[in-house]
Amino acid sequence: MTNVVELKVGLHCEECIKKILKAIKKMEDVYTYDVDVELNKVTVTGNVSSEAVIRALHKIGKQASSWGSGDQAA
């Protein structure tokens, strides 16, 4: 089953982005991923749940929350 997981994540610097990408690449069943620095948004497509992606990011010390929780930047 393919899911699209969209998360709001603090993308402060290149090092943060590298850590996030490394964590996502280690996950099984991830087909595609995208990082939008302007929106602080990470999109992951695959056989993954938002909870699993959030857990993976929490393990590396990044806070993440579901996109669309009402506090998006316009």
Predicted model as a PDB file, atoms N, CA, C, CB and O in Angstrom, pLDDT in the B-factor column:
MODEL        1                                                                  
ATOM      1  N   MET A   1       0.855  -1.180   0.000  1.00 76.00           N  
ATOM      2  CA  MET A   1       0.000   0.000   0.000  1.00 76.00           C  
ATOM      3  C   MET A   1       0.894   1.234   0.000  1.00 76.00           C  
ATOM      4  CB  MET A   1      -0.970   0.003   1.230  1.00 76.00           C  
ATOM      5  O   MET A   1       1.804   1.339   0.822  1.00 76.00           O  
ATOM      6  N   THR A   2       0.646   2.158  -0.906  1.00 89.00           N  
ATOM      7  CA  THR A   2       1.455   3.361  -1.013  1.00 89.00           C  
ATOM      8  C   THR A   2       0.772   4.523  -0.315  1.00 89.00           C  
ATOM      9  CB  THR A   2       1.724   3.703  -2.477  1.00 89.00           C  
ATOM     10  O   THR A   2      -0.391   4.828  -0.583  1.00 89.00           O  
ATOM     11  N   ASN A   3       1.498   5.161   0.572  1.00 94.00           N  
ATOM     12  CA  ASN A   3       1.009   6.335   1.288  1.00 94.00           C  
ATOM     13  C   ASN A   3       1.869   7.529   0.920  1.00 94.00           C  
ATOM     14  CB  ASN A   3       1.018   6.101   2.822  1.00 94.00           C  
ATOM     15  O   ASN A   3       3.039   7.383   0.568  1.00 94.00           O  
ATOM     16  N   VAL A   4       1.278   8.712   1.004  1.00 96.00           N  
ATOM     17  CA  VAL A   4       2.021   9.950   0.874  1.00 96.00           C  
ATOM     18  C   VAL A   4       1.985  10.613   2.243  1.00 96.00           C  
ATOM     19  CB  VAL A   4       1.424  10.885  -0.253  1.00 96.00           C  
ATOM     20  O   VAL A   4       0.922  10.990   2.736  1.00 96.00           O  
ATOM     21  N   VAL A   5       3.157  10.749   2.848  1.00 96.00           N  
ATOM     22  CA  VAL A   5       3.284  11.333   4.181  1.00 96.00           C  
ATOM     23  C   VAL A   5       3.872  12.731   4.026  1.00 96.00           C  
ATOM     24  CB  VAL A   5       4.177  10.440   5.119  1.00 96.00           C  
ATOM     25  O   VAL A   5       4.968  12.897   3.489  1.00 96.00           O  
ATOM     26  N   GLU A   6       3.139  13.728   4.497  1.00 97.00           N  
ATOM     27  CA  GLU A   6       3.603  15.114   4.437  1.00 97.00           C  
ATOM     28  C   GLU A   6       3.777  15.620   5.860  1.00 97.00           C  
ATOM     29  CB  GLU A   6       2.606  16.018   3.636  1.00 97.00           C  
ATOM     30  O   GLU A   6       2.842  15.590   6.660  1.00 97.00           O  
ATOM     31  N   LEU A   7       4.986  16.086   6.167  1.00 96.00           N  
ATOM     32  CA  LEU A   7       5.303  16.509   7.519  1.00 96.00           C  
ATOM     33  C   LEU A   7       5.912  17.898   7.541  1.00 96.00           C  
ATOM     34  CB  LEU A   7       6.243  15.523   8.169  1.00 96.00           C  
ATOM     35  O   LEU A   7       6.619  18.304   6.619  1.00 96.00           O  
ATOM     36  N   LYS A   8       5.623  18.611   8.608  1.00 96.00           N  
ATOM     37  CA  LYS A   8       6.255  19.899   8.862  1.00 96.00           C  
ATOM     38  C   LYS A   8       7.470  19.629   9.744  1.00 96.00           C  
ATOM     39  CB  LYS A   8       5.255  20.922   9.542  1.00 96.00           C  
ATOM     40  O   LYS A   8       7.343  19.079  10.838  1.00 96.00           O  
ATOM     41  N   VAL A   9       8.653  20.022   9.261  1.00 94.00           N  
ATOM     42  CA  VAL A   9       9.905  19.742   9.960  1.00 94.00           C  
ATOM     43  C   VAL A   9      10.770  20.997   9.921  1.00 94.00           C  
ATOM     44  CB  VAL A   9      10.653  18.523   9.321  1.00 94.00           C  
ATOM     45  O   VAL A   9      10.812  21.693   8.907  1.00 94.00           O  
ATOM     46  N   GLY A  10      11.453  21.284  11.010  1.00 89.00           N  
ATOM     47  CA  GLY A  10      12.362  22.420  11.034  1.00 89.00           C  
ATOM     48  C   GLY A  10      13.599  22.133  10.199  1.00 89.00           C  
ATOM     49  O   GLY A  10      14.404  21.268  10.547  1.00 89.00           O  
ATOM     50  N   LEU A  11      13.749  22.855   9.102  1.00 87.00           N  
ATOM     51  CA  LEU A  11      14.892  22.676   8.209  1.00 87.00           C  
ATOM     52  C   LEU A  11      15.782  23.914   8.333  1.00 87.00           C  
ATOM     53  CB  LEU A  11      14.428  22.451   6.717  1.00 87.00           C  
ATOM     54  O   LEU A  11      15.673  24.852   7.543  1.00 87.00           O  
ATOM     55  N   HIS A  12      16.658  23.900   9.331  1.00 84.00           N  
ATOM     56  CA  HIS A  12      17.411  25.099   9.672  1.00 84.00           C  
ATOM     57  C   HIS A  12      18.678  25.294   8.852  1.00 84.00           C  
ATOM     58  CB  HIS A  12      17.765  25.063  11.109  1.00 84.00           C  
ATOM     59  O   HIS A  12      19.058  26.427   8.556  1.00 84.00           O  
ATOM     60  N   CYS A  13      19.335  24.196   8.483  1.00 89.00           N  
ATOM     61  CA  CYS A  13      20.621  24.327   7.792  1.00 89.00           C  
ATOM     62  C   CYS A  13      20.853  23.098   6.919  1.00 89.00           C  
ATOM     63  CB  CYS A  13      21.787  24.504   8.811  1.00 89.00           C  
ATOM     64  O   CYS A  13      20.084  22.137   6.957  1.00 89.00           O  
ATOM     65  N   GLU A  14      21.918  23.146   6.136  1.00 92.00           N  
ATOM     66  CA  GLU A  14      22.248  22.019   5.261  1.00 92.00           C  
ATOM     67  C   GLU A  14      22.500  20.742   6.064  1.00 92.00           C  
ATOM     68  CB  GLU A  14      23.478  22.351   4.410  1.00 92.00           C  
ATOM     69  O   GLU A  14      22.149  19.647   5.623  1.00 92.00           O  
ATOM     70  N   GLU A  15      23.105  20.885   7.235  1.00 92.00           N  
ATOM     71  CA  GLU A  15      23.395  19.716   8.063  1.00 92.00           C  
ATOM     72  C   GLU A  15      22.098  19.047   8.526  1.00 92.00           C  
ATOM     73  CB  GLU A  15      24.253  20.117   9.281  1.00 92.00           C  
ATOM     74  O   GLU A  15      22.003  17.820   8.544  1.00 92.00           O  
ATOM     75  N   CYS A  16      21.101  19.857   8.900  1.00 90.00           N  
ATOM     76  CA  CYS A  16      19.788  19.310   9.290  1.00 90.00           C  
ATOM     77  C   CYS A  16      19.179  18.524   8.129  1.00 90.00           C  
ATOM     78  CB  CYS A  16      18.823  20.451   9.732  1.00 90.00           C  
ATOM     79  O   CYS A  16      18.675  17.416   8.311  1.00 90.00           O  
ATOM     80  N   ILE A  17      19.233  19.100   6.964  1.00 92.00           N  
ATOM     81  CA  ILE A  17      18.641  18.463   5.785  1.00 92.00           C  
ATOM     82  C   ILE A  17      19.349  17.138   5.493  1.00 92.00           C  
ATOM     83  CB  ILE A  17      18.724  19.404   4.554  1.00 92.00           C  
ATOM     84  O   ILE A  17      18.698  16.141   5.181  1.00 92.00           O  
ATOM     85  N   LYS A  18      20.685  17.129   5.595  1.00 93.00           N  
ATOM     86  CA  LYS A  18      21.434  15.892   5.356  1.00 93.00           C  
ATOM     87  C   LYS A  18      21.039  14.807   6.350  1.00 93.00           C  
ATOM     88  CB  LYS A  18      22.941  16.156   5.441  1.00 93.00           C  
ATOM     89  O   LYS A  18      20.883  13.647   5.968  1.00 93.00           O  
ATOM     90  N   LYS A  19      20.876  15.169   7.623  1.00 94.00           N  
ATOM     91  CA  LYS A  19      20.479  14.199   8.643  1.00 94.00           C  
ATOM     92  C   LYS A  19      19.093  13.638   8.350  1.00 94.00           C  
ATOM     93  CB  LYS A  19      20.503  14.842  10.035  1.00 94.00           C  
ATOM     94  O   LYS A  19      18.860  12.437   8.480  1.00 94.00           O  
ATOM     95  N   ILE A  20      18.180  14.516   7.954  1.00 94.00           N  
ATOM     96  CA  ILE A  20      16.813  14.090   7.640  1.00 94.00           C  
ATOM     97  C   ILE A  20      16.809  13.132   6.456  1.00 94.00           C  
ATOM     98  CB  ILE A  20      15.921  15.307   7.340  1.00 94.00           C  
ATOM     99  O   ILE A  20      16.167  12.083   6.507  1.00 94.00           O  
ATOM    100  N   LEU A  21      17.521  13.488   5.392  1.00 95.00           N  
ATOM    101  CA  LEU A  21      17.566  12.628   4.215  1.00 95.00           C  
ATOM    102  C   LEU A  21      18.194  11.278   4.543  1.00 95.00           C  
ATOM    103  CB  LEU A  21      18.343  13.309   3.088  1.00 95.00           C  
ATOM    104  O   LEU A  21      17.733  10.244   4.060  1.00 95.00           O  
ATOM    105  N   LYS A  22      19.236  11.283   5.358  1.00 95.00           N  
ATOM    106  CA  LYS A  22      19.883  10.029   5.747  1.00 95.00           C  
ATOM    107  C   LYS A  22      18.917   9.135   6.516  1.00 95.00           C  
ATOM    108  CB  LYS A  22      21.133  10.309   6.596  1.00 95.00           C  
ATOM    109  O   LYS A  22      18.860   7.929   6.278  1.00 95.00           O  
ATOM    110  N   ALA A  23      18.156   9.724   7.436  1.00 96.00           N  
ATOM    111  CA  ALA A  23      17.191   8.954   8.221  1.00 96.00           C  
ATOM    112  C   ALA A  23      16.099   8.373   7.329  1.00 96.00           C  
ATOM    113  CB  ALA A  23      16.567   9.831   9.312  1.00 96.00           C  
ATOM    114  O   ALA A  23      15.702   7.221   7.502  1.00 96.00           O  
ATOM    115  N   ILE A  24      15.613   9.163   6.379  1.00 96.00           N  
ATOM    116  CA  ILE A  24      14.556   8.688   5.478  1.00 96.00           C  
ATOM    117  C   ILE A  24      15.082   7.583   4.564  1.00 96.00           C  
ATOM    118  CB  ILE A  24      14.000   9.856   4.633  1.00 96.00           C  
ATOM    119  O   ILE A  24      14.387   6.596   4.319  1.00 96.00           O  
ATOM    120  N   LYS A  25      16.305   7.744   4.060  1.00 95.00           N  
ATOM    121  CA  LYS A  25      16.881   6.736   3.164  1.00 95.00           C  
ATOM    122  C   LYS A  25      17.060   5.387   3.862  1.00 95.00           C  
ATOM    123  CB  LYS A  25      18.226   7.221   2.625  1.00 95.00           C  
ATOM    124  O   LYS A  25      17.008   4.342   3.213  1.00 95.00           O  
ATOM    125  N   LYS A  26      17.268   5.403   5.177  1.00 95.00           N  
ATOM    126  CA  LYS A  26      17.444   4.159   5.933  1.00 95.00           C  
ATOM    127  C   LYS A  26      16.136   3.400   6.116  1.00 95.00           C  
ATOM    128  CB  LYS A  26      18.049   4.458   7.288  1.00 95.00           C  
ATOM    129  O   LYS A  26      16.155   2.203   6.403  1.00 95.00           O  
ATOM    130  N   MET A  27      15.007   4.074   5.955  1.00 96.00           N  
ATOM    131  CA  MET A  27      13.708   3.436   6.162  1.00 96.00           C  
ATOM    132  C   MET A  27      13.396   2.469   5.024  1.00 96.00           C  
ATOM    133  CB  MET A  27      12.599   4.495   6.279  1.00 96.00           C  
ATOM    134  O   MET A  27      13.726   2.721   3.865  1.00 96.00           O  
ATOM    135  N   GLU A  28      12.755   1.363   5.379  1.00 95.00           N  
ATOM    136  CA  GLU A  28      12.332   0.403   4.361  1.00 95.00           C  
ATOM    137  C   GLU A  28      11.047   0.874   3.694  1.00 95.00           C  
ATOM    138  CB  GLU A  28      12.133  -0.995   4.978  1.00 95.00           C  
ATOM    139  O   GLU A  28      10.242   1.584   4.297  1.00 95.00           O  
ATOM    140  N   ASP A  29      10.871   0.470   2.452  1.00 95.00           N  
ATOM    141  CA  ASP A  29       9.644   0.708   1.684  1.00 95.00           C  
ATOM    142  C   ASP A  29       9.380   2.177   1.394  1.00 95.00           C  
ATOM    143  CB  ASP A  29       8.473   0.139   2.418  1.00 95.00           C  
ATOM    144  O   ASP A  29       8.227   2.568   1.215  1.00 95.00           O  
ATOM    145  N   VAL A  30      10.427   3.002   1.345  1.00 96.00           N  
ATOM    146  CA  VAL A  30      10.280   4.391   0.907  1.00 96.00           C  
ATOM    147  C   VAL A  30      10.589   4.418  -0.580  1.00 96.00           C  
ATOM    148  CB  VAL A  30      11.227   5.373   1.715  1.00 96.00           C  
ATOM    149  O   VAL A  30      11.653   3.973  -1.011  1.00 96.00           O  
ATOM    150  N   TYR A  31       9.643   4.949  -1.371  1.00 96.00           N  
ATOM    151  CA  TYR A  31       9.816   4.988  -2.821  1.00 96.00           C  
ATOM    152  C   TYR A  31      10.393   6.321  -3.273  1.00 96.00           C  
ATOM    153  CB  TYR A  31       8.488   4.733  -3.522  1.00 96.00           C  
ATOM    154  O   TYR A  31      11.329   6.356  -4.071  1.00 96.00           O  
ATOM    155  N   THR A  32       9.841   7.411  -2.767  1.00 96.00           N  
ATOM    156  CA  THR A  32      10.342   8.737  -3.122  1.00 96.00           C  
ATOM    157  C   THR A  32      10.282   9.628  -1.890  1.00 96.00           C  
ATOM    158  CB  THR A  32       9.521   9.355  -4.296  1.00 96.00           C  
ATOM    159  O   THR A  32       9.558   9.347  -0.935  1.00 96.00           O  
ATOM    160  N   TYR A  33      11.053  10.700  -1.929  1.00 96.00           N  
ATOM    161  CA  TYR A  33      11.016  11.687  -0.854  1.00 96.00           C  
ATOM    162  C   TYR A  33      11.405  13.037  -1.425  1.00 96.00           C  
ATOM    163  CB  TYR A  33      11.959  11.287   0.319  1.00 96.00           C  
ATOM    164  O   TYR A  33      12.115  13.126  -2.427  1.00 96.00           O  
ATOM    165  N   ASP A  34      10.931  14.078  -0.778  1.00 95.00           N  
ATOM    166  CA  ASP A  34      11.213  15.434  -1.232  1.00 95.00           C  
ATOM    167  C   ASP A  34      11.292  16.344  -0.011  1.00 95.00           C  
ATOM    168  CB  ASP A  34      10.125  15.934  -2.237  1.00 95.00           C  
ATOM    169  O   ASP A  34      10.532  16.188   0.944  1.00 95.00           O  
ATOM    170  N   VAL A  35      12.210  17.282  -0.056  1.00 94.00           N  
ATOM    171  CA  VAL A  35      12.362  18.261   1.009  1.00 94.00           C  
ATOM    172  C   VAL A  35      12.149  19.646   0.409  1.00 94.00           C  
ATOM    173  CB  VAL A  35      13.765  18.148   1.695  1.00 94.00           C  
ATOM    174  O   VAL A  35      12.847  20.037  -0.527  1.00 94.00           O  
ATOM    175  N   ASP A  36      11.186  20.385   0.948  1.00 94.00           N  
ATOM    176  CA  ASP A  36      10.908  21.758   0.519  1.00 94.00           C  
ATOM    177  C   ASP A  36      11.374  22.695   1.633  1.00 94.00           C  
ATOM    178  CB  ASP A  36       9.372  21.967   0.197  1.00 94.00           C  
ATOM    179  O   ASP A  36      10.698  22.860   2.649  1.00 94.00           O  
ATOM    180  N   VAL A  37      12.541  23.303   1.424  1.00 93.00           N  
ATOM    181  CA  VAL A  37      13.152  24.136   2.457  1.00 93.00           C  
ATOM    182  C   VAL A  37      12.311  25.378   2.737  1.00 93.00           C  
ATOM    183  CB  VAL A  37      14.566  24.543   2.043  1.00 93.00           C  
ATOM    184  O   VAL A  37      12.194  25.797   3.889  1.00 93.00           O  
ATOM    185  N   GLU A  38      11.730  25.966   1.705  1.00 93.00           N  
ATOM    186  CA  GLU A  38      10.941  27.188   1.885  1.00 93.00           C  
ATOM    187  C   GLU A  38       9.723  26.958   2.765  1.00 93.00           C  
ATOM    188  CB  GLU A  38      10.499  27.729   0.537  1.00 93.00           C  
ATOM    189  O   GLU A  38       9.349  27.824   3.557  1.00 93.00           O  
ATOM    190  N   LEU A  39       9.109  25.800   2.628  1.00 94.00           N  
ATOM    191  CA  LEU A  39       7.890  25.495   3.392  1.00 94.00           C  
ATOM    192  C   LEU A  39       8.175  24.698   4.667  1.00 94.00           C  
ATOM    193  CB  LEU A  39       6.915  24.721   2.521  1.00 94.00           C  
ATOM    194  O   LEU A  39       7.262  24.445   5.453  1.00 94.00           O  
ATOM    195  N   ASN A  40       9.445  24.297   4.880  1.00 94.00           N  
ATOM    196  CA  ASN A  40       9.775  23.395   5.998  1.00 94.00           C  
ATOM    197  C   ASN A  40       8.925  22.135   5.916  1.00 94.00           C  
ATOM    198  CB  ASN A  40       9.558  24.101   7.367  1.00 94.00           C  
ATOM    199  O   ASN A  40       8.337  21.700   6.906  1.00 94.00           O  
ATOM    200  N   LYS A  41       8.871  21.554   4.719  1.00 95.00           N  
ATOM    201  CA  LYS A  41       7.995  20.413   4.460  1.00 95.00           C  
ATOM    202  C   LYS A  41       8.803  19.237   3.922  1.00 95.00           C  
ATOM    203  CB  LYS A  41       6.880  20.798   3.466  1.00 95.00           C  
ATOM    204  O   LYS A  41       9.651  19.392   3.043  1.00 95.00           O  
ATOM    205  N   VAL A  42       8.519  18.061   4.471  1.00 96.00           N  
ATOM    206  CA  VAL A  42       9.123  16.824   3.989  1.00 96.00           C  
ATOM    207  C   VAL A  42       7.993  15.927   3.510  1.00 96.00           C  
ATOM    208  CB  VAL A  42       9.982  16.121   5.105  1.00 96.00           C  
ATOM    209  O   VAL A  42       7.028  15.689   4.236  1.00 96.00           O  
ATOM    210  N   THR A  43       8.116  15.428   2.278  1.00 97.00           N  
ATOM    211  CA  THR A  43       7.112  14.533   1.705  1.00 97.00           C  
ATOM    212  C   THR A  43       7.776  13.187   1.429  1.00 97.00           C  
ATOM    213  CB  THR A  43       6.488  15.135   0.397  1.00 97.00           C  
ATOM    214  O   THR A  43       8.808  13.118   0.761  1.00 97.00           O  
ATOM    215  N   VAL A  44       7.179  12.133   1.944  1.00 97.00           N  
ATOM    216  CA  VAL A  44       7.706  10.780   1.755  1.00 97.00           C  
ATOM    217  C   VAL A  44       6.595   9.930   1.155  1.00 97.00           C  
ATOM    218  CB  VAL A  44       8.226  10.164   3.110  1.00 97.00           C  
ATOM    219  O   VAL A  44       5.464   9.938   1.641  1.00 97.00           O  
ATOM    220  N   THR A  45       6.926   9.195   0.094  1.00 97.00           N  
ATOM    221  CA  THR A  45       5.966   8.297  -0.544  1.00 97.00           C  
ATOM    222  C   THR A  45       6.480   6.869  -0.407  1.00 97.00           C  
ATOM    223  CB  THR A  45       5.746   8.674  -2.047  1.00 97.00           C  
ATOM    224  O   THR A  45       7.649   6.584  -0.667  1.00 97.00           O  
ATOM    225  N   GLY A  46       5.586   5.985   0.004  1.00 97.00           N  
ATOM    226  CA  GLY A  46       5.968   4.585   0.120  1.00 97.00           C  
ATOM    227  C   GLY A  46       5.023   3.835   1.028  1.00 97.00           C  
ATOM    228  O   GLY A  46       3.953   4.324   1.391  1.00 97.00           O  
ATOM    229  N   ASN A  47       5.440   2.646   1.383  1.00 96.00           N  
ATOM    230  CA  ASN A  47       4.641   1.819   2.282  1.00 96.00           C  
ATOM    231  C   ASN A  47       5.051   2.144   3.714  1.00 96.00           C  
ATOM    232  CB  ASN A  47       4.825   0.292   1.972  1.00 96.00           C  
ATOM    233  O   ASN A  47       5.556   1.293   4.445  1.00 96.00           O  
ATOM    234  N   VAL A  48       4.818   3.404   4.095  1.00 95.00           N  
ATOM    235  CA  VAL A  48       5.207   3.915   5.413  1.00 95.00           C  
ATOM    236  C   VAL A  48       4.045   4.720   5.991  1.00 95.00           C  
ATOM    237  CB  VAL A  48       6.503   4.793   5.322  1.00 95.00           C  
ATOM    238  O   VAL A  48       3.191   5.224   5.261  1.00 95.00           O  
ATOM    239  N   SER A  49       4.035   4.829   7.317  1.00 95.00           N  
ATOM    240  CA  SER A  49       3.015   5.650   7.968  1.00 95.00           C  
ATOM    241  C   SER A  49       3.654   6.948   8.432  1.00 95.00           C  
ATOM    242  CB  SER A  49       2.362   4.897   9.163  1.00 95.00           C  
ATOM    243  O   SER A  49       4.873   7.035   8.581  1.00 95.00           O  
ATOM    244  N   SER A  50       2.831   7.944   8.657  1.00 94.00           N  
ATOM    245  CA  SER A  50       3.360   9.213   9.161  1.00 94.00           C  
ATOM    246  C   SER A  50       4.018   9.000  10.521  1.00 94.00           C  
ATOM    247  CB  SER A  50       2.237  10.274   9.264  1.00 94.00           C  
ATOM    248  O   SER A  50       5.030   9.632  10.827  1.00 94.00           O  
ATOM    249  N   GLU A  51       3.446   8.109  11.341  1.00 95.00           N  
ATOM    250  CA  GLU A  51       4.019   7.836  12.655  1.00 95.00           C  
ATOM    251  C   GLU A  51       5.424   7.262  12.542  1.00 95.00           C  
ATOM    252  CB  GLU A  51       3.127   6.877  13.430  1.00 95.00           C  
ATOM    253  O   GLU A  51       6.303   7.616  13.328  1.00 95.00           O  
ATOM    254  N   ALA A  52       5.643   6.381  11.572  1.00 96.00           N  
ATOM    255  CA  ALA A  52       6.967   5.769  11.396  1.00 96.00           C  
ATOM    256  C   ALA A  52       7.996   6.807  10.965  1.00 96.00           C  
ATOM    257  CB  ALA A  52       6.902   4.634  10.361  1.00 96.00           C  
ATOM    258  O   ALA A  52       9.131   6.793  11.440  1.00 96.00           O  
ATOM    259  N   VAL A  53       7.602   7.705  10.067  1.00 96.00           N  
ATOM    260  CA  VAL A  53       8.532   8.748   9.614  1.00 96.00           C  
ATOM    261  C   VAL A  53       8.825   9.712  10.761  1.00 96.00           C  
ATOM    262  CB  VAL A  53       7.950   9.518   8.392  1.00 96.00           C  
ATOM    263  O   VAL A  53       9.974  10.102  10.969  1.00 96.00           O  
ATOM    264  N   ILE A  54       7.789  10.094  11.504  1.00 95.00           N  
ATOM    265  CA  ILE A  54       7.984  10.996  12.650  1.00 95.00           C  
ATOM    266  C   ILE A  54       8.924  10.347  13.669  1.00 95.00           C  
ATOM    267  CB  ILE A  54       6.619  11.347  13.317  1.00 95.00           C  
ATOM    268  O   ILE A  54       9.812  11.013  14.200  1.00 95.00           O  
ATOM    269  N   ARG A  55       8.736   9.058  13.943  1.00 96.00           N  
ATOM    270  CA  ARG A  55       9.619   8.349  14.881  1.00 96.00           C  
ATOM    271  C   ARG A  55      11.066   8.370  14.398  1.00 96.00           C  
ATOM    272  CB  ARG A  55       9.150   6.895  15.067  1.00 96.00           C  
ATOM    273  O   ARG A  55      11.982   8.607  15.185  1.00 96.00           O  
ATOM    274  N   ALA A  56      11.270   8.125  13.114  1.00 96.00           N  
ATOM    275  CA  ALA A  56      12.628   8.121  12.560  1.00 96.00           C  
ATOM    276  C   ALA A  56      13.277   9.493  12.709  1.00 96.00           C  
ATOM    277  CB  ALA A  56      12.606   7.705  11.077  1.00 96.00           C  
ATOM    278  O   ALA A  56      14.468   9.590  13.005  1.00 96.00           O  
ATOM    279  N   LEU A  57      12.498  10.551  12.504  1.00 95.00           N  
ATOM    280  CA  LEU A  57      13.043  11.901  12.634  1.00 95.00           C  
ATOM    281  C   LEU A  57      13.280  12.259  14.101  1.00 95.00           C  
ATOM    282  CB  LEU A  57      12.098  12.922  11.986  1.00 95.00           C  
ATOM    283  O   LEU A  57      14.247  12.952  14.417  1.00 95.00           O  
ATOM    284  N   HIS A  58      12.421  11.802  14.985  1.00 95.00           N  
ATOM    285  CA  HIS A  58      12.622  12.047  16.424  1.00 95.00           C  
ATOM    286  C   HIS A  58      13.910  11.383  16.911  1.00 95.00           C  
ATOM    287  CB  HIS A  58      11.415  11.523  17.239  1.00 95.00           C  
ATOM    288  O   HIS A  58      14.592  11.917  17.786  1.00 95.00           O  
ATOM    289  N   LYS A  59      14.244  10.214  16.346  1.00 95.00           N  
ATOM    290  CA  LYS A  59      15.460   9.507  16.742  1.00 95.00           C  
ATOM    291  C   LYS A  59      16.714  10.334  16.464  1.00 95.00           C  
ATOM    292  CB  LYS A  59      15.549   8.173  16.016  1.00 95.00           C  
ATOM    293  O   LYS A  59      17.719  10.196  17.161  1.00 95.00           O  
ATOM    294  N   ILE A  60      16.655  11.189  15.446  1.00 94.00           N  
ATOM    295  CA  ILE A  60      17.822  12.026  15.131  1.00 94.00           C  
ATOM    296  C   ILE A  60      17.672  13.426  15.730  1.00 94.00           C  
ATOM    297  CB  ILE A  60      18.016  12.124  13.604  1.00 94.00           C  
ATOM    298  O   ILE A  60      18.453  14.329  15.430  1.00 94.00           O  
ATOM    299  N   GLY A  61      16.661  13.589  16.578  1.00 93.00           N  
ATOM    300  CA  GLY A  61      16.516  14.850  17.294  1.00 93.00           C  
ATOM    301  C   GLY A  61      15.718  15.927  16.571  1.00 93.00           C  
ATOM    302  O   GLY A  61      15.766  17.094  16.959  1.00 93.00           O  
ATOM    303  N   LYS A  62      14.990  15.554  15.529  1.00 93.00           N  
ATOM    304  CA  LYS A  62      14.191  16.528  14.780  1.00 93.00           C  
ATOM    305  C   LYS A  62      12.731  16.427  15.194  1.00 93.00           C  
ATOM    306  CB  LYS A  62      14.336  16.305  13.256  1.00 93.00           C  
ATOM    307  O   LYS A  62      12.179  15.332  15.303  1.00 93.00           O  
ATOM    308  N   GLN A  63      12.118  17.564  15.419  1.00 92.00           N  
ATOM    309  CA  GLN A  63      10.685  17.602  15.687  1.00 92.00           C  
ATOM    310  C   GLN A  63       9.938  17.592  14.358  1.00 92.00           C  
ATOM    311  CB  GLN A  63      10.302  18.855  16.534  1.00 92.00           C  
ATOM    312  O   GLN A  63      10.326  18.277  13.411  1.00 92.00           O  
ATOM    313  N   ALA A  64       8.884  16.824  14.298  1.00 94.00           N  
ATOM    314  CA  ALA A  64       8.085  16.723  13.078  1.00 94.00           C  
ATOM    315  C   ALA A  64       6.621  16.587  13.465  1.00 94.00           C  
ATOM    316  CB  ALA A  64       8.542  15.519  12.199  1.00 94.00           C  
ATOM    317  O   ALA A  64       6.282  15.971  14.476  1.00 94.00           O  
ATOM    318  N   SER A  65       5.766  17.170  12.645  1.00 93.00           N  
ATOM    319  CA  SER A  65       4.325  17.037  12.865  1.00 93.00           C  
ATOM    320  C   SER A  65       3.636  16.912  11.521  1.00 93.00           C  
ATOM    321  CB  SER A  65       3.759  18.247  13.666  1.00 93.00           C  
ATOM    322  O   SER A  65       4.178  17.301  10.486  1.00 93.00           O  
ATOM    323  N   SER A  66       2.439  16.365  11.552  1.00 93.00           N  
ATOM    324  CA  SER A  66       1.684  16.179  10.312  1.00 93.00           C  
ATOM    325  C   SER A  66       1.423  17.509   9.638  1.00 93.00           C  
ATOM    326  CB  SER A  66       0.361  15.462  10.586  1.00 93.00           C  
ATOM    327  O   SER A  66       1.067  18.495  10.283  1.00 93.00           O  
ATOM    328  N   TRP A  67       1.604  17.517   8.339  1.00 90.00           N  
ATOM    329  CA  TRP A  67       1.326  18.709   7.547  1.00 90.00           C  
ATOM    330  C   TRP A  67      -0.182  18.913   7.525  1.00 90.00           C  
ATOM    331  CB  TRP A  67       1.906  18.583   6.094  1.00 90.00           C  
ATOM    332  O   TRP A  67      -0.944  17.946   7.533  1.00 90.00           O  
ATOM    333  N   GLY A  68      -0.608  20.156   7.497  1.00 80.00           N  
ATOM    334  CA  GLY A  68      -2.033  20.420   7.443  1.00 80.00           C  
ATOM    335  C   GLY A  68      -2.664  20.518   8.811  1.00 80.00           C  
ATOM    336  O   GLY A  68      -3.883  20.418   8.945  1.00 80.00           O  
ATOM    337  N   SER A  69      -1.839  20.714   9.836  1.00 62.00           N  
ATOM    338  CA  SER A  69      -2.391  20.861  11.185  1.00 62.00           C  
ATOM    339  C   SER A  69      -2.869  22.281  11.430  1.00 62.00           C  
ATOM    340  CB  SER A  69      -1.351  20.475  12.236  1.00 62.00           C  
ATOM    341  O   SER A  69      -3.161  22.655  12.566  1.00 62.00           O  
ATOM    342  N   GLY A  70      -2.950  23.081  10.358  1.00 50.00           N  
ATOM    343  CA  GLY A  70      -3.529  24.419  10.476  1.00 50.00           C  
ATOM    344  C   GLY A  70      -2.530  25.536  10.616  1.00 50.00           C  
ATOM    345  O   GLY A  70      -2.909  26.706  10.567  1.00 50.00           O  
ATOM    346  N   ASP A  71      -1.248  25.211  10.792  1.00 47.00           N  
ATOM    347  CA  ASP A  71      -0.271  26.274  11.002  1.00 47.00           C  
ATOM    348  C   ASP A  71       0.733  26.381   9.856  1.00 47.00           C  
ATOM    349  CB  ASP A  71       0.465  26.045  12.302  1.00 47.00           C  
ATOM    350  O   ASP A  71       1.894  26.733  10.065  1.00 47.00           O  
ATOM    351  N   GLN A  72       0.278  26.076   8.659  1.00 41.00           N  
ATOM    352  CA  GLN A  72       1.131  26.163   7.485  1.00 41.00           C  
ATOM    353  C   GLN A  72       1.427  27.611   7.141  1.00 41.00           C  
ATOM    354  CB  GLN A  72       0.481  25.461   6.298  1.00 41.00           C  
ATOM    355  O   GLN A  72       0.631  28.512   7.409  1.00 41.00           O  
ATOM    356  N   ALA A  73       2.589  27.810   6.543  1.00 42.00           N  
ATOM    357  CA  ALA A  73       2.919  29.146   6.037  1.00 42.00           C  
ATOM    358  C   ALA A  73       2.172  29.359   4.731  1.00 42.00           C  
ATOM    359  CB  ALA A  73       4.464  29.318   5.833  1.00 42.00           C  
ATOM    360  O   ALA A  73       2.020  28.432   3.935  1.00 42.00           O  
ATOM    361  N   ALA A  74       1.715  30.559   4.520  1.00 35.00           N  
ATOM    362  CA  ALA A  74       0.948  30.849   3.302  1.00 35.00           C  
ATOM    363  C   ALA A  74       1.867  31.051   2.127  1.00 35.00           C  
ATOM    364  CB  ALA A  74       0.070  32.082   3.490  1.00 35.00           C  
ATOM    365  O   ALA A  74       1.401  31.304   1.016  1.00 35.00           O  
TER     366      ALA A  74                                                      
ENDMDL                                                                          
END                                                                             
